[in-house]
Amino acid sequence: MDDSDTTLLGVVAAAATVVAVVAADESRKRKRRQMWVRPMFQCRQEVGAYNMLMAELRSDDVDMYEGFIRMSPEHFDELLDLLRDDITKSSRWRMPVSAEIRLAVTLRFLATGE
C-alpha cells in the first residue's frame, strides 16, 4: 500500500465519521409537537372520570366513595385543604390538572396500587 492509498483510506474514514455524526444528530432532533392537548382530553372538565364518577359517588353512594379512595368525603376535603397549595399547578398555555384530581388519583393509586 502506498501513500496515496493510505491518504484515500483516511479521507474515506473521515467522510464516514462525518456522515455518522450528522445522521446521529438528525435522529436526536425533536419532532414538532402536533397538538398541546389531545381532543379527547380537552373536555375532561365536563365528562372526565373525576368529575362524573367522584361527584356521583360523593352524593349518591358514600360507602362506595370510601371504598374507592379509602377515605370519607369529609376527610378528603380536609386533606385537600392542607395540600392544595403544594399540589396546585399553574400554566399560561393550557389548563392544568386540578388539585382535587391530583389528590384523588394519588389516593386511588395508594389504595389499589394500580
Residue frames as a rotation matrix with the C-alpha (Angstrom) as fourth column:
MET 1
0.586 0.810 0.000 0.00
0.810 -0.586 0.000 0.00
0.000 0.000 -1.000 0.00
ASP 2
-0.456 -0.771 0.445 1.47
0.753 -0.600 -0.268 3.34
0.474 0.213 0.854 -0.99
ASP 3
-0.884 0.008 -0.468 0.93
0.313 -0.732 -0.605 6.82
-0.347 -0.681 0.644 0.45
SER 4
-0.758 0.640 -0.126 -1.93
-0.574 -0.563 0.594 7.67
0.309 0.523 0.794 -1.92
ASP 5
-0.194 0.692 -0.695 -3.89
0.186 0.722 0.666 4.58
0.963 0.000 -0.269 -0.82
THR 6
-0.504 -0.067 -0.861 -3.32
0.857 0.089 -0.508 5.44
0.111 -0.994 0.012 2.84
THR 7
-0.961 0.142 -0.236 -4.44
-0.105 -0.982 -0.160 9.01
-0.255 -0.128 0.958 2.24
LEU 8
-0.528 0.802 -0.278 -7.52
-0.460 0.006 0.888 7.81
0.714 0.597 0.366 0.36
LEU 9
-0.191 0.429 -0.883 -8.43
0.630 0.744 0.225 5.44
0.753 -0.513 -0.412 3.21
GLY 10
-0.758 -0.144 -0.636 -8.02
0.614 -0.488 -0.621 8.29
-0.220 -0.861 0.458 5.71
VAL 11
-0.881 0.458 -0.119 -10.31
-0.471 -0.826 0.310 10.54
0.043 0.329 0.943 3.67
VAL 12
-0.289 0.796 -0.532 -12.94
-0.137 0.515 0.846 7.79
0.948 0.317 -0.040 3.34
ALA 13
-0.348 0.109 -0.931 -12.78
0.845 0.466 -0.261 7.08
0.405 -0.878 -0.255 7.09
ALA 14
-0.917 -0.010 -0.399 -13.15
0.209 -0.863 -0.460 10.79
-0.340 -0.505 0.793 7.87
ALA 15
-0.695 0.700 -0.165 -16.11
-0.572 -0.400 0.716 11.09
0.435 0.592 0.679 5.49
ALA 16
-0.210 0.610 -0.764 -17.78
0.311 0.783 0.539 8.05
0.927 -0.125 -0.354 7.04
THR 17
-0.606 -0.075 -0.792 -17.32
0.795 -0.077 -0.601 9.55
-0.016 -0.994 0.106 10.50
VAL 18
-0.943 0.271 -0.193 -18.88
-0.270 -0.962 -0.032 12.86
-0.194 0.021 0.981 9.39
VAL 19
-0.443 0.818 -0.367 -21.86
-0.394 0.190 0.899 11.03
0.805 0.543 0.238 7.87
ALA 20
-0.253 0.314 -0.915 -22.37
0.690 0.721 0.057 9.02
0.678 -0.617 -0.400 11.07
VAL 21
-0.803 -0.093 -0.589 -22.21
0.527 -0.574 -0.627 12.15
-0.279 -0.814 0.510 13.27
VAL 22
-0.840 0.522 -0.146 -24.65
-0.535 -0.756 0.377 14.05
0.086 0.395 0.915 11.06
ALA 23
-0.293 0.751 -0.591 -27.06
-0.075 0.598 0.798 11.11
0.953 0.278 -0.119 10.98
ALA 24
-0.401 0.100 -0.911 -26.92
0.858 0.388 -0.335 10.77
0.320 -0.916 -0.242 14.78
ASP 25
-0.928 0.036 -0.371 -27.53
0.126 -0.906 -0.404 14.49
-0.351 -0.421 0.836 15.19
GLU 26
-0.667 0.719 -0.195 -30.54
-0.548 -0.297 0.782 14.37
0.505 0.629 0.592 12.86
SER 27
-0.222 0.601 -0.768 -32.08
0.353 0.784 0.511 11.48
0.909 -0.158 -0.386 14.80
ARG 28
-0.596 -0.066 -0.800 -31.82
0.803 -0.076 -0.592 13.44
-0.022 -0.995 0.098 18.06
LYS 29
-0.932 0.285 0.223 -33.80
-0.238 -0.947 0.217 16.41
0.273 0.150 0.950 16.80
ARG 30
-0.655 0.750 0.093 -37.21
0.113 0.218 -0.969 16.70
-0.748 -0.624 -0.227 18.43
LYS 31
-0.559 0.603 0.569 -40.29
0.775 0.137 0.617 16.20
0.294 0.786 -0.544 16.36
ARG 32
-0.850 0.356 0.389 -42.55
-0.371 -0.928 0.038 19.19
0.374 -0.112 0.921 16.20
ARG 33
-0.800 0.592 0.098 -45.46
0.201 0.418 -0.886 18.68
-0.566 -0.689 -0.454 18.57
GLN 34
-0.742 0.568 0.357 -48.69
0.465 0.052 0.884 18.18
0.483 0.822 -0.303 16.68
MET 35
0.285 0.876 0.389 -51.01
0.070 -0.424 0.903 19.27
0.956 -0.230 -0.182 19.50
TRP 36
-0.511 -0.419 0.751 -50.81
-0.661 -0.368 -0.655 20.50
0.550 -0.830 -0.089 23.07
VAL 37
-0.544 0.458 0.703 -53.74
-0.510 0.485 -0.710 18.51
-0.667 -0.745 -0.030 24.40
ARG 38
-0.961 0.244 0.127 -55.42
0.263 0.682 0.683 15.63
0.080 0.690 -0.720 22.64
PRO 39
-0.553 0.803 0.224 -59.02
-0.493 -0.532 0.689 16.45
0.672 0.271 0.690 21.69
MET 40
0.130 0.647 -0.751 -60.38
0.316 0.691 0.650 13.65
0.940 -0.322 -0.115 23.88
PHE 41
-0.275 -0.298 -0.914 -58.82
0.954 0.030 -0.297 15.30
0.116 -0.954 0.277 26.94
GLN 42
-0.871 -0.066 0.487 -60.00
0.114 -0.991 0.069 18.84
0.478 0.115 0.871 26.16
CYS 43
-0.024 0.953 0.301 -63.46
-0.481 -0.275 0.832 18.11
0.876 -0.125 0.465 27.53
ARG 44
-0.477 -0.218 -0.851 -62.31
0.470 0.756 -0.456 16.42
0.743 -0.618 -0.258 30.73
GLN 45
-0.968 0.155 0.196 -63.90
-0.250 -0.630 -0.735 19.18
0.009 -0.761 0.649 32.84
GLU 46
-0.169 0.982 -0.083 -67.35
-0.982 -0.161 0.098 18.16
0.083 0.098 0.992 31.59
VAL 47
0.747 0.538 -0.390 -67.06
-0.572 0.819 0.034 14.42
0.338 0.198 0.920 31.03
GLY 48
-0.289 -0.939 -0.187 -63.87
-0.616 0.331 -0.715 13.32
0.733 -0.091 -0.674 32.77
ALA 49
-0.102 0.216 -0.971 -63.87
0.407 0.900 0.157 10.36
0.907 -0.380 -0.180 35.14
TYR 50
-0.856 -0.248 -0.454 -63.23
0.508 -0.246 -0.825 12.51
0.093 -0.937 0.337 38.21
ASN 51
-0.851 0.525 0.017 -65.99
-0.524 -0.846 -0.099 14.99
-0.037 -0.093 0.995 37.50
MET 52
-0.066 0.868 -0.492 -68.52
-0.651 0.336 0.680 12.31
0.756 0.366 0.543 36.61
LEU 53
0.045 0.058 -0.997 -67.65
0.328 0.942 0.069 9.38
0.944 -0.330 0.024 38.89
MET 54
-0.770 -0.446 -0.456 -66.41
0.547 -0.094 -0.832 11.11
0.329 -0.890 0.316 42.02
ALA 55
-0.795 0.533 0.289 -69.27
-0.576 -0.813 -0.086 13.62
0.189 -0.235 0.954 42.10
GLU 56
0.136 0.891 -0.434 -71.85
-0.572 0.428 0.700 10.86
0.809 0.153 0.568 41.76
LEU 57
-0.087 -0.228 -0.970 -70.20
0.548 0.802 -0.238 8.62
0.832 -0.552 0.055 44.35
ARG 58
-0.934 -0.357 -0.011 -69.86
0.221 -0.554 -0.803 11.53
0.280 -0.752 0.596 46.74
SER 59
-0.623 0.745 0.238 -73.52
-0.773 -0.633 -0.043 12.49
0.119 -0.211 0.970 46.55
ASP 60
0.290 0.867 -0.404 -75.26
-0.814 0.446 0.372 9.13
0.503 0.221 0.835 45.98
ASP 61
0.853 -0.026 -0.521 -73.08
0.150 0.969 0.198 6.33
0.500 -0.247 0.830 47.36
VAL 62
0.542 -0.641 0.544 -70.74
-0.807 -0.577 0.123 7.44
0.235 -0.506 -0.830 50.14
ASP 63
0.606 -0.308 0.733 -69.83
-0.265 0.791 0.551 3.84
-0.750 -0.528 0.398 51.04
MET 64
0.723 -0.348 0.597 -68.55
0.681 0.505 -0.530 3.18
-0.117 0.790 0.602 47.52
TYR 65
0.744 -0.470 0.474 -66.72
-0.225 -0.845 -0.485 6.54
0.629 0.254 -0.735 47.58
GLU 66
0.510 -0.542 0.668 -64.93
-0.815 -0.058 0.576 5.46
-0.274 -0.838 -0.472 50.76
GLY 67
0.595 -0.271 0.757 -64.12
0.207 0.961 0.181 2.10
-0.776 0.049 0.628 49.19
PHE 68
0.871 -0.206 0.445 -62.83
0.437 -0.088 -0.895 3.79
0.224 0.975 0.013 46.05
ILE 69
0.255 -0.814 0.521 -60.28
-0.138 -0.564 -0.814 6.09
0.957 0.136 -0.256 47.70
ARG 70
-0.015 -0.227 -0.974 -60.33
0.786 0.600 -0.152 4.64
0.618 -0.767 0.169 51.24
MET 71
-0.919 -0.249 -0.306 -61.40
0.384 -0.744 -0.547 7.94
-0.091 -0.620 0.779 52.75
SER 72
0.078 0.980 -0.184 -64.64
0.870 -0.157 -0.467 9.73
-0.487 -0.123 -0.865 53.61
PRO 73
0.316 0.098 0.944 -65.59
0.741 -0.647 -0.181 12.85
0.593 0.756 -0.277 51.64
GLU 74
0.991 0.068 0.113 -65.05
-0.020 -0.771 0.637 14.95
0.131 -0.633 -0.763 54.76
HIS 75
0.475 -0.879 0.037 -61.52
0.263 0.182 0.947 13.61
-0.840 -0.440 0.318 55.28
PHE 76
0.050 -0.405 0.913 -60.79
0.998 0.060 -0.028 14.10
-0.043 0.912 0.407 51.58
ASP 77
0.672 0.278 0.687 -61.82
0.386 -0.922 -0.004 17.77
0.632 0.268 -0.727 51.87
GLU 78
0.929 -0.367 -0.052 -59.67
-0.102 -0.389 0.916 18.25
-0.357 -0.845 -0.399 54.99
LEU 79
0.178 -0.903 0.391 -56.64
0.606 0.414 0.679 16.66
-0.775 0.116 0.621 53.32
LEU 80
0.199 -0.030 0.980 -57.23
0.931 -0.306 -0.198 18.72
0.306 0.951 -0.033 50.19
ASP 81
0.948 0.171 0.268 -57.31
0.082 -0.947 0.312 21.93
0.307 -0.274 -0.911 52.24
LEU 82
0.661 -0.750 -0.014 -53.96
-0.001 -0.019 1.000 21.01
-0.750 -0.661 -0.014 53.78
LEU 83
-0.130 -0.791 0.598 -52.29
0.582 0.427 0.692 20.08
-0.803 0.438 0.404 50.48
ARG 84
0.737 0.581 0.345 -53.96
0.583 -0.288 -0.760 22.39
-0.342 0.761 -0.551 47.94
ASP 85
0.803 -0.446 -0.395 -51.15
-0.487 -0.873 -0.005 24.97
-0.342 0.196 -0.919 47.81
ASP 86
-0.129 -0.935 0.331 -48.47
-0.510 0.349 0.786 22.29
-0.850 -0.067 -0.522 47.44
ILE 87
-0.457 -0.038 0.889 -50.12
0.482 0.829 0.283 20.33
-0.748 0.558 -0.361 44.64
THR 88
0.697 0.704 -0.138 -51.72
0.297 -0.459 -0.837 23.13
-0.653 0.542 -0.529 42.60
LYS 89
-0.434 -0.785 0.441 -50.07
0.756 -0.051 0.653 23.82
-0.490 0.617 0.616 39.26
SER 90
0.492 0.564 -0.663 -50.47
0.006 -0.764 -0.645 26.82
-0.870 0.314 -0.379 37.00
SER 91
-0.446 -0.582 0.681 -49.83
0.718 0.221 0.659 27.27
-0.534 0.783 0.319 33.32
ARG 92
-0.326 0.285 -0.901 -50.26
-0.415 -0.900 -0.134 30.09
-0.849 0.330 0.412 30.87
TRP 93
-0.794 -0.175 -0.582 -50.56
-0.606 0.163 0.778 27.68
-0.041 0.971 -0.236 27.96
ARG 94
-0.346 0.690 -0.636 -53.11
-0.147 0.630 0.763 25.07
0.927 0.358 -0.117 28.91
MET 95
0.460 0.634 0.621 -55.48
-0.745 -0.104 0.658 24.07
0.482 -0.766 0.425 31.69
PRO 96
-0.664 -0.747 -0.024 -53.54
-0.598 0.550 -0.583 22.12
0.449 -0.373 -0.812 34.35
VAL 97
-0.150 0.548 -0.823 -54.92
0.396 0.796 0.458 19.13
0.906 -0.257 -0.336 36.21
SER 98
0.378 0.396 0.837 -56.72
-0.491 -0.681 0.544 20.39
0.785 -0.616 -0.063 39.31
ALA 99
-0.590 -0.599 0.541 -55.56
-0.746 0.150 -0.649 19.76
0.308 -0.787 -0.535 42.86
GLU 100
0.186 0.757 0.627 -58.72
-0.849 0.445 -0.285 17.70
-0.494 -0.479 0.725 43.52
ILE 101
0.886 0.131 -0.446 -57.93
-0.395 0.718 -0.573 15.35
0.245 0.683 0.688 40.66
ARG 102
-0.062 -0.986 -0.155 -54.27
-0.533 0.164 -0.830 15.09
0.844 0.031 -0.535 41.64
LEU 103
-0.528 -0.105 0.843 -55.20
-0.843 0.188 -0.505 14.10
-0.105 -0.977 -0.188 45.17
ALA 104
0.504 0.807 0.307 -57.94
-0.725 0.589 -0.357 11.68
-0.469 -0.043 0.882 44.08
VAL 105
0.704 -0.306 -0.641 -55.64
-0.392 0.585 -0.710 9.93
0.592 0.751 0.292 41.62
THR 106
-0.389 -0.903 0.181 -52.89
-0.623 0.113 -0.774 9.67
0.679 -0.413 -0.606 44.23
LEU 107
-0.309 0.347 0.885 -55.25
-0.862 0.291 -0.415 8.26
-0.401 -0.892 0.209 46.85
ARG 108
0.779 0.612 -0.140 -56.70
-0.603 0.666 -0.439 5.78
-0.175 0.426 0.887 44.35
PHE 109
0.314 -0.760 -0.569 -53.19
-0.418 0.427 -0.802 4.64
0.852 0.490 -0.184 43.42
LEU 110
-0.631 -0.587 0.508 -52.23
-0.688 0.121 -0.715 4.24
0.358 -0.801 -0.480 47.08
ALA 111
0.055 0.759 0.649 -55.47
-0.877 0.347 -0.331 2.38
-0.477 -0.551 0.685 47.78
THR 112
0.888 0.433 0.155 -55.09
-0.290 0.789 -0.542 -0.14
-0.357 0.436 0.826 44.97
GLY 113
-0.041 -0.971 0.236 -51.51
-0.009 0.237 0.971 0.01
-0.999 0.038 -0.019 43.70
GLU 114
-0.118 0.068 0.991 -52.83
0.937 0.337 0.089 0.48
-0.328 0.939 -0.104 40.15
